[in-house]
Amino acid sequence: MKSSRWRWHLDEMFVKINGEKHYLWRAVDHEGEVLESFVTKRRDKKAALKFLKKAMRKHGCPEEFVTDLLRSYSAALKDIGLANRQETGRWLNNRAENSHLPFRRRERAMLRFRRMRSLQKFASVHASVYNLFNSERSLYSRPNFKLKRAAALAEWRGLGTA
């Protein structure tokens, strides 16, 4: 279980599957790690509630939820009883918005998705790999960054042989 002292940034992005709009809901923690990804056809309270319950079952309950102004979040958090933990603001959710960029780059390289299931699989695997290799370069000196990168590569190679 992860620490419940964390702040989660929640956001959704649309993804087209065979020309039809679907939504990829994502939870990102305060350090930029993608915690959970969830694909739905709708962007309503029911989908937000399902996403939040899944994320909280896996990672515990955070101290704060930072969201955009989508009403589905506030309705779902109200149902759970955590409406007082929601924060919204003009630039507060930039961490979640910026976490979409590597996903979009990879999506473009793959030439989109054809099935909802393949999108869900890709989103979860992409998040795991991104979390492993994403160490914020500006926070470390060069020798420390190289050590972290070497450790990530060793772990990656260990996963390939298992």
PyMOL commands that place a pseudoatom at each C-alpha (Angstrom):
pseudoatom trace, name=CA, resn=MET, resi=1, chain=A, elem=C, hetatm=0, pos=[0.000, 0.000, 0.000]
pseudoatom trace, name=CA, resn=LYS, resi=2, chain=A, elem=C, hetatm=0, pos=[1.171, 3.477, -0.779]
pseudoatom trace, name=CA, resn=SER, resi=3, chain=A, elem=C, hetatm=0, pos=[1.142, 6.269, 1.746]
pseudoatom trace, name=CA, resn=SER, resi=4, chain=A, elem=C, hetatm=0, pos=[-2.203, 7.988, 2.236]
pseudoatom trace, name=CA, resn=ARG, resi=5, chain=A, elem=C, hetatm=0, pos=[-0.476, 11.347, 2.759]
pseudoatom trace, name=CA, resn=TRP, resi=6, chain=A, elem=C, hetatm=0, pos=[-0.245, 11.788, -0.989]
pseudoatom trace, name=CA, resn=ARG, resi=7, chain=A, elem=C, hetatm=0, pos=[-2.026, 14.143, -3.305]
pseudoatom trace, name=CA, resn=TRP, resi=8, chain=A, elem=C, hetatm=0, pos=[-3.614, 12.609, -6.368]
pseudoatom trace, name=CA, resn=HIS, resi=9, chain=A, elem=C, hetatm=0, pos=[-4.117, 14.486, -9.614]
pseudoatom trace, name=CA, resn=LEU, resi=10, chain=A, elem=C, hetatm=0, pos=[-7.068, 13.060, -11.543]
pseudoatom trace, name=CA, resn=ASP, resi=11, chain=A, elem=C, hetatm=0, pos=[-7.763, 13.702, -15.186]
pseudoatom trace, name=CA, resn=GLU, resi=12, chain=A, elem=C, hetatm=0, pos=[-9.372, 12.121, -18.190]
pseudoatom trace, name=CA, resn=MET, resi=13, chain=A, elem=C, hetatm=0, pos=[-8.388, 12.291, -21.826]
pseudoatom trace, name=CA, resn=PHE, resi=14, chain=A, elem=C, hetatm=0, pos=[-10.262, 11.199, -24.897]
pseudoatom trace, name=CA, resn=VAL, resi=15, chain=A, elem=C, hetatm=0, pos=[-8.845, 8.475, -27.112]
pseudoatom trace, name=CA, resn=LYS, resi=16, chain=A, elem=C, hetatm=0, pos=[-10.367, 7.397, -30.405]
pseudoatom trace, name=CA, resn=ILE, resi=17, chain=A, elem=C, hetatm=0, pos=[-10.847, 3.697, -31.003]
pseudoatom trace, name=CA, resn=ASN, resi=18, chain=A, elem=C, hetatm=0, pos=[-12.020, 2.976, -34.545]
pseudoatom trace, name=CA, resn=GLY, resi=19, chain=A, elem=C, hetatm=0, pos=[-13.273, 6.544, -34.855]
pseudoatom trace, name=CA, resn=GLU, resi=20, chain=A, elem=C, hetatm=0, pos=[-15.346, 6.291, -31.660]
pseudoatom trace, name=CA, resn=LYS, resi=21, chain=A, elem=C, hetatm=0, pos=[-14.513, 8.487, -28.665]
pseudoatom trace, name=CA, resn=HIS, resi=22, chain=A, elem=C, hetatm=0, pos=[-13.518, 6.708, -25.429]
pseudoatom trace, name=CA, resn=TYR, resi=23, chain=A, elem=C, hetatm=0, pos=[-12.104, 8.153, -22.213]
pseudoatom trace, name=CA, resn=LEU, resi=24, chain=A, elem=C, hetatm=0, pos=[-8.920, 7.203, -20.432]
pseudoatom trace, name=CA, resn=TRP, resi=25, chain=A, elem=C, hetatm=0, pos=[-9.128, 8.184, -16.756]
pseudoatom trace, name=CA, resn=ARG, resi=26, chain=A, elem=C, hetatm=0, pos=[-5.764, 8.590, -15.016]
pseudoatom trace, name=CA, resn=ALA, resi=27, chain=A, elem=C, hetatm=0, pos=[-4.589, 9.127, -11.457]
pseudoatom trace, name=CA, resn=VAL, resi=28, chain=A, elem=C, hetatm=0, pos=[-1.124, 10.634, -11.014]
pseudoatom trace, name=CA, resn=ASP, resi=29, chain=A, elem=C, hetatm=0, pos=[0.518, 11.136, -7.641]
pseudoatom trace, name=CA, resn=HIS, resi=30, chain=A, elem=C, hetatm=0, pos=[2.326, 14.281, -6.489]
pseudoatom trace, name=CA, resn=GLU, resi=31, chain=A, elem=C, hetatm=0, pos=[5.662, 12.915, -7.782]
pseudoatom trace, name=CA, resn=GLY, resi=32, chain=A, elem=C, hetatm=0, pos=[4.371, 12.326, -11.305]
pseudoatom trace, name=CA, resn=GLU, resi=33, chain=A, elem=C, hetatm=0, pos=[3.964, 8.539, -11.120]
pseudoatom trace, name=CA, resn=VAL, resi=34, chain=A, elem=C, hetatm=0, pos=[0.921, 7.192, -12.905]
pseudoatom trace, name=CA, resn=LEU, resi=35, chain=A, elem=C, hetatm=0, pos=[-1.022, 5.229, -10.302]
pseudoatom trace, name=CA, resn=GLU, resi=36, chain=A, elem=C, hetatm=0, pos=[-4.014, 4.011, -12.251]
pseudoatom trace, name=CA, resn=SER, resi=37, chain=A, elem=C, hetatm=0, pos=[-5.459, 4.048, -15.776]
pseudoatom trace, name=CA, resn=PHE, resi=38, chain=A, elem=C, hetatm=0, pos=[-9.013, 3.107, -16.644]
pseudoatom trace, name=CA, resn=VAL, resi=39, chain=A, elem=C, hetatm=0, pos=[-10.857, 3.136, -19.999]
pseudoatom trace, name=CA, resn=THR, resi=40, chain=A, elem=C, hetatm=0, pos=[-14.597, 3.861, -20.327]
pseudoatom trace, name=CA, resn=LYS, resi=41, chain=A, elem=C, hetatm=0, pos=[-17.025, 4.769, -23.078]
pseudoatom trace, name=CA, resn=ARG, resi=42, chain=A, elem=C, hetatm=0, pos=[-18.648, 7.545, -21.038]
pseudoatom trace, name=CA, resn=ARG, resi=43, chain=A, elem=C, hetatm=0, pos=[-17.442, 10.483, -18.992]
pseudoatom trace, name=CA, resn=ASP, resi=44, chain=A, elem=C, hetatm=0, pos=[-20.071, 10.533, -16.271]
pseudoatom trace, name=CA, resn=LYS, resi=45, chain=A, elem=C, hetatm=0, pos=[-20.462, 10.055, -12.532]
pseudoatom trace, name=CA, resn=LYS, resi=46, chain=A, elem=C, hetatm=0, pos=[-20.749, 6.260, -12.799]
pseudoatom trace, name=CA, resn=ALA, resi=47, chain=A, elem=C, hetatm=0, pos=[-17.456, 5.996, -14.690]
pseudoatom trace, name=CA, resn=ALA, resi=48, chain=A, elem=C, hetatm=0, pos=[-15.705, 8.391, -12.295]
pseudoatom trace, name=CA, resn=LEU, resi=49, chain=A, elem=C, hetatm=0, pos=[-16.994, 6.435, -9.305]
pseudoatom trace, name=CA, resn=LYS, resi=50, chain=A, elem=C, hetatm=0, pos=[-15.791, 3.132, -10.741]
pseudoatom trace, name=CA, resn=PHE, resi=51, chain=A, elem=C, hetatm=0, pos=[-12.370, 4.630, -11.499]
pseudoatom trace, name=CA, resn=LEU, resi=52, chain=A, elem=C, hetatm=0, pos=[-11.997, 6.163, -8.025]
pseudoatom trace, name=CA, resn=LYS, resi=53, chain=A, elem=C, hetatm=0, pos=[-13.027, 2.971, -6.244]
pseudoatom trace, name=CA, resn=LYS, resi=54, chain=A, elem=C, hetatm=0, pos=[-10.573, 0.929, -8.303]
pseudoatom trace, name=CA, resn=ALA, resi=55, chain=A, elem=C, hetatm=0, pos=[-7.713, 3.347, -7.617]
pseudoatom trace, name=CA, resn=MET, resi=56, chain=A, elem=C, hetatm=0, pos=[-8.462, 3.607, -3.896]
pseudoatom trace, name=CA, resn=ARG, resi=57, chain=A, elem=C, hetatm=0, pos=[-8.768, -0.168, -3.528]
pseudoatom trace, name=CA, resn=LYS, resi=58, chain=A, elem=C, hetatm=0, pos=[-5.291, -0.534, -5.004]
pseudoatom trace, name=CA, resn=HIS, resi=59, chain=A, elem=C, hetatm=0, pos=[-3.483, 2.495, -3.517]
pseudoatom trace, name=CA, resn=GLY, resi=60, chain=A, elem=C, hetatm=0, pos=[-5.432, 3.581, -0.431]
pseudoatom trace, name=CA, resn=CYS, resi=61, chain=A, elem=C, hetatm=0, pos=[-7.094, 6.940, 0.090]
pseudoatom trace, name=CA, resn=PRO, resi=62, chain=A, elem=C, hetatm=0, pos=[-5.070, 10.120, -0.536]
pseudoatom trace, name=CA, resn=GLU, resi=63, chain=A, elem=C, hetatm=0, pos=[-5.211, 13.265, 1.540]
pseudoatom trace, name=CA, resn=GLU, resi=64, chain=A, elem=C, hetatm=0, pos=[-6.251, 15.431, -1.432]
pseudoatom trace, name=CA, resn=PHE, resi=65, chain=A, elem=C, hetatm=0, pos=[-7.757, 14.935, -4.875]
pseudoatom trace, name=CA, resn=VAL, resi=66, chain=A, elem=C, hetatm=0, pos=[-6.785, 17.601, -7.409]
pseudoatom trace, name=CA, resn=THR, resi=67, chain=A, elem=C, hetatm=0, pos=[-9.169, 17.635, -10.375]
pseudoatom trace, name=CA, resn=ASP, resi=68, chain=A, elem=C, hetatm=0, pos=[-10.309, 19.813, -13.210]
pseudoatom trace, name=CA, resn=LEU, resi=69, chain=A, elem=C, hetatm=0, pos=[-13.811, 21.275, -13.108]
pseudoatom trace, name=CA, resn=LEU, resi=70, chain=A, elem=C, hetatm=0, pos=[-15.548, 18.177, -14.486]
pseudoatom trace, name=CA, resn=ARG, resi=71, chain=A, elem=C, hetatm=0, pos=[-18.654, 17.681, -12.340]
pseudoatom trace, name=CA, resn=SER, resi=72, chain=A, elem=C, hetatm=0, pos=[-18.371, 13.890, -12.463]
pseudoatom trace, name=CA, resn=TYR, resi=73, chain=A, elem=C, hetatm=0, pos=[-15.479, 14.022, -9.994]
pseudoatom trace, name=CA, resn=SER, resi=74, chain=A, elem=C, hetatm=0, pos=[-17.325, 16.088, -7.413]
pseudoatom trace, name=CA, resn=ALA, resi=75, chain=A, elem=C, hetatm=0, pos=[-20.450, 13.904, -7.734]
pseudoatom trace, name=CA, resn=ALA, resi=76, chain=A, elem=C, hetatm=0, pos=[-18.415, 10.693, -7.334]
pseudoatom trace, name=CA, resn=LEU, resi=77, chain=A, elem=C, hetatm=0, pos=[-16.408, 12.063, -4.401]
pseudoatom trace, name=CA, resn=LYS, resi=78, chain=A, elem=C, hetatm=0, pos=[-19.654, 13.189, -2.770]
pseudoatom trace, name=CA, resn=ASP, resi=79, chain=A, elem=C, hetatm=0, pos=[-21.033, 9.639, -3.085]
pseudoatom trace, name=CA, resn=ILE, resi=80, chain=A, elem=C, hetatm=0, pos=[-17.910, 8.213, -1.448]
pseudoatom trace, name=CA, resn=GLY, resi=81, chain=A, elem=C, hetatm=0, pos=[-18.008, 10.897, 1.251]
pseudoatom trace, name=CA, resn=LEU, resi=82, chain=A, elem=C, hetatm=0, pos=[-14.724, 12.588, 0.336]
pseudoatom trace, name=CA, resn=ALA, resi=83, chain=A, elem=C, hetatm=0, pos=[-16.035, 15.780, -1.268]
pseudoatom trace, name=CA, resn=ASN, resi=84, chain=A, elem=C, hetatm=0, pos=[-14.143, 17.905, 1.268]
pseudoatom trace, name=CA, resn=ARG, resi=85, chain=A, elem=C, hetatm=0, pos=[-10.816, 16.542, -0.018]
pseudoatom trace, name=CA, resn=GLN, resi=86, chain=A, elem=C, hetatm=0, pos=[-11.263, 17.785, -3.594]
pseudoatom trace, name=CA, resn=GLU, resi=87, chain=A, elem=C, hetatm=0, pos=[-9.285, 20.752, -4.866]
pseudoatom trace, name=CA, resn=THR, resi=88, chain=A, elem=C, hetatm=0, pos=[-9.839, 22.481, -8.182]
pseudoatom trace, name=CA, resn=GLY, resi=89, chain=A, elem=C, hetatm=0, pos=[-7.973, 25.400, -9.618]
pseudoatom trace, name=CA, resn=ARG, resi=90, chain=A, elem=C, hetatm=0, pos=[-6.725, 26.924, -12.792]
pseudoatom trace, name=CA, resn=TRP, resi=91, chain=A, elem=C, hetatm=0, pos=[-3.238, 25.385, -12.896]
pseudoatom trace, name=CA, resn=LEU, resi=92, chain=A, elem=C, hetatm=0, pos=[-3.407, 22.926, -10.029]
pseudoatom trace, name=CA, resn=ASN, resi=93, chain=A, elem=C, hetatm=0, pos=[-3.916, 19.922, -12.304]
pseudoatom trace, name=CA, resn=ASN, resi=94, chain=A, elem=C, hetatm=0, pos=[-0.937, 20.531, -14.593]
pseudoatom trace, name=CA, resn=ARG, resi=95, chain=A, elem=C, hetatm=0, pos=[0.836, 17.420, -13.266]
pseudoatom trace, name=CA, resn=ALA, resi=96, chain=A, elem=C, hetatm=0, pos=[-1.938, 15.196, -14.635]
pseudoatom trace, name=CA, resn=GLU, resi=97, chain=A, elem=C, hetatm=0, pos=[-2.200, 17.145, -17.894]
pseudoatom trace, name=CA, resn=ASN, resi=98, chain=A, elem=C, hetatm=0, pos=[1.548, 16.838, -18.504]
pseudoatom trace, name=CA, resn=SER, resi=99, chain=A, elem=C, hetatm=0, pos=[1.478, 13.105, -17.787]
pseudoatom trace, name=CA, resn=HIS, resi=100, chain=A, elem=C, hetatm=0, pos=[-0.624, 12.667, -20.952]
pseudoatom trace, name=CA, resn=LEU, resi=101, chain=A, elem=C, hetatm=0, pos=[2.203, 13.862, -23.214]
pseudoatom trace, name=CA, resn=PRO, resi=102, chain=A, elem=C, hetatm=0, pos=[4.412, 10.712, -23.220]
pseudoatom trace, name=CA, resn=PHE, resi=103, chain=A, elem=C, hetatm=0, pos=[1.274, 8.611, -23.675]
pseudoatom trace, name=CA, resn=ARG, resi=104, chain=A, elem=C, hetatm=0, pos=[0.193, 10.702, -26.678]
pseudoatom trace, name=CA, resn=ARG, resi=105, chain=A, elem=C, hetatm=0, pos=[3.659, 10.403, -28.253]
pseudoatom trace, name=CA, resn=ARG, resi=106, chain=A, elem=C, hetatm=0, pos=[3.574, 6.629, -27.926]
pseudoatom trace, name=CA, resn=GLU, resi=107, chain=A, elem=C, hetatm=0, pos=[-0.030, 6.467, -29.147]
pseudoatom trace, name=CA, resn=ARG, resi=108, chain=A, elem=C, hetatm=0, pos=[0.918, 8.386, -32.292]
pseudoatom trace, name=CA, resn=ALA, resi=109, chain=A, elem=C, hetatm=0, pos=[3.800, 5.996, -32.951]
pseudoatom trace, name=CA, resn=MET, resi=110, chain=A, elem=C, hetatm=0, pos=[1.439, 3.026, -32.620]
pseudoatom trace, name=CA, resn=LEU, resi=111, chain=A, elem=C, hetatm=0, pos=[-1.026, 4.537, -35.105]
pseudoatom trace, name=CA, resn=ARG, resi=112, chain=A, elem=C, hetatm=0, pos=[-3.972, 4.583, -32.656]
pseudoatom trace, name=CA, resn=PHE, resi=113, chain=A, elem=C, hetatm=0, pos=[-5.916, 1.707, -31.104]
pseudoatom trace, name=CA, resn=ARG, resi=114, chain=A, elem=C, hetatm=0, pos=[-8.446, -0.699, -32.511]
pseudoatom trace, name=CA, resn=ARG, resi=115, chain=A, elem=C, hetatm=0, pos=[-9.995, -2.205, -29.356]
pseudoatom trace, name=CA, resn=MET, resi=116, chain=A, elem=C, hetatm=0, pos=[-10.831, -0.973, -25.883]
pseudoatom trace, name=CA, resn=ARG, resi=117, chain=A, elem=C, hetatm=0, pos=[-9.060, -3.933, -24.311]
pseudoatom trace, name=CA, resn=SER, resi=118, chain=A, elem=C, hetatm=0, pos=[-5.794, -3.239, -26.144]
pseudoatom trace, name=CA, resn=LEU, resi=119, chain=A, elem=C, hetatm=0, pos=[-5.960, 0.398, -25.030]
pseudoatom trace, name=CA, resn=GLN, resi=120, chain=A, elem=C, hetatm=0, pos=[-6.439, -0.672, -21.389]
pseudoatom trace, name=CA, resn=LYS, resi=121, chain=A, elem=C, hetatm=0, pos=[-3.512, -3.096, -21.595]
pseudoatom trace, name=CA, resn=PHE, resi=122, chain=A, elem=C, hetatm=0, pos=[-1.300, -0.551, -23.294]
pseudoatom trace, name=CA, resn=ALA, resi=123, chain=A, elem=C, hetatm=0, pos=[-2.166, 2.185, -20.777]
pseudoatom trace, name=CA, resn=SER, resi=124, chain=A, elem=C, hetatm=0, pos=[-1.294, 0.027, -17.775]
pseudoatom trace, name=CA, resn=VAL, resi=125, chain=A, elem=C, hetatm=0, pos=[1.936, -1.327, -19.274]
pseudoatom trace, name=CA, resn=HIS, resi=126, chain=A, elem=C, hetatm=0, pos=[2.977, 2.118, -20.506]
pseudoatom trace, name=CA, resn=ALA, resi=127, chain=A, elem=C, hetatm=0, pos=[2.421, 3.548, -17.013]
pseudoatom trace, name=CA, resn=SER, resi=128, chain=A, elem=C, hetatm=0, pos=[4.579, 0.840, -15.417]
pseudoatom trace, name=CA, resn=VAL, resi=129, chain=A, elem=C, hetatm=0, pos=[7.433, 1.310, -17.861]
pseudoatom trace, name=CA, resn=TYR, resi=130, chain=A, elem=C, hetatm=0, pos=[7.199, 5.098, -17.698]
pseudoatom trace, name=CA, resn=ASN, resi=131, chain=A, elem=C, hetatm=0, pos=[7.270, 5.028, -13.887]
pseudoatom trace, name=CA, resn=LEU, resi=132, chain=A, elem=C, hetatm=0, pos=[10.349, 2.787, -13.937]
pseudoatom trace, name=CA, resn=PHE, resi=133, chain=A, elem=C, hetatm=0, pos=[12.384, 4.941, -16.312]
pseudoatom trace, name=CA, resn=ASN, resi=134, chain=A, elem=C, hetatm=0, pos=[11.086, 8.412, -15.450]
pseudoatom trace, name=CA, resn=SER, resi=135, chain=A, elem=C, hetatm=0, pos=[13.458, 9.994, -12.981]
pseudoatom trace, name=CA, resn=GLU, resi=136, chain=A, elem=C, hetatm=0, pos=[13.314, 13.739, -13.016]
pseudoatom trace, name=CA, resn=ARG, resi=137, chain=A, elem=C, hetatm=0, pos=[16.670, 14.722, -14.455]
pseudoatom trace, name=CA, resn=SER, resi=138, chain=A, elem=C, hetatm=0, pos=[16.674, 18.195, -12.956]
pseudoatom trace, name=CA, resn=LEU, resi=139, chain=A, elem=C, hetatm=0, pos=[16.509, 16.832, -9.396]
pseudoatom trace, name=CA, resn=TYR, resi=140, chain=A, elem=C, hetatm=0, pos=[19.704, 14.749, -9.511]
pseudoatom trace, name=CA, resn=SER, resi=141, chain=A, elem=C, hetatm=0, pos=[23.370, 15.335, -10.157]
pseudoatom trace, name=CA, resn=ARG, resi=142, chain=A, elem=C, hetatm=0, pos=[24.758, 13.550, -13.216]
pseudoatom trace, name=CA, resn=PRO, resi=143, chain=A, elem=C, hetatm=0, pos=[26.411, 10.667, -11.283]
pseudoatom trace, name=CA, resn=ASN, resi=144, chain=A, elem=C, hetatm=0, pos=[23.229, 10.024, -9.269]
pseudoatom trace, name=CA, resn=PHE, resi=145, chain=A, elem=C, hetatm=0, pos=[21.091, 10.186, -12.407]
pseudoatom trace, name=CA, resn=LYS, resi=146, chain=A, elem=C, hetatm=0, pos=[23.354, 7.656, -14.141]
pseudoatom trace, name=CA, resn=LEU, resi=147, chain=A, elem=C, hetatm=0, pos=[23.157, 5.336, -11.122]
pseudoatom trace, name=CA, resn=LYS, resi=148, chain=A, elem=C, hetatm=0, pos=[19.357, 5.511, -11.095]
pseudoatom trace, name=CA, resn=ARG, resi=149, chain=A, elem=C, hetatm=0, pos=[19.200, 4.930, -14.840]
pseudoatom trace, name=CA, resn=ALA, resi=150, chain=A, elem=C, hetatm=0, pos=[21.537, 1.920, -14.563]
pseudoatom trace, name=CA, resn=ALA, resi=151, chain=A, elem=C, hetatm=0, pos=[19.389, 0.461, -11.761]
pseudoatom trace, name=CA, resn=ALA, resi=152, chain=A, elem=C, hetatm=0, pos=[16.242, 0.910, -13.876]
pseudoatom trace, name=CA, resn=LEU, resi=153, chain=A, elem=C, hetatm=0, pos=[17.888, -0.786, -16.864]
pseudoatom trace, name=CA, resn=ALA, resi=154, chain=A, elem=C, hetatm=0, pos=[19.110, -3.677, -14.685]
pseudoatom trace, name=CA, resn=GLU, resi=155, chain=A, elem=C, hetatm=0, pos=[15.584, -4.154, -13.343]
pseudoatom trace, name=CA, resn=TRP, resi=156, chain=A, elem=C, hetatm=0, pos=[14.194, -4.007, -16.889]
pseudoatom trace, name=CA, resn=ARG, resi=157, chain=A, elem=C, hetatm=0, pos=[16.661, -6.632, -18.102]
pseudoatom trace, name=CA, resn=GLY, resi=158, chain=A, elem=C, hetatm=0, pos=[15.806, -8.791, -15.085]
pseudoatom trace, name=CA, resn=LEU, resi=159, chain=A, elem=C, hetatm=0, pos=[12.137, -8.642, -16.043]
pseudoatom trace, name=CA, resn=GLY, resi=160, chain=A, elem=C, hetatm=0, pos=[12.963, -9.802, -19.571]
pseudoatom trace, name=CA, resn=THR, resi=161, chain=A, elem=C, hetatm=0, pos=[14.662, -12.989, -18.406]
pseudoatom trace, name=CA, resn=ALA, resi=162, chain=A, elem=C, hetatm=0, pos=[12.060, -13.941, -15.804]
for i in range(1, 162): cmd.bond("trace and resi %d" % i, "trace and resi %d" % (i + 1))
show_as sticks, trace
zoom trace
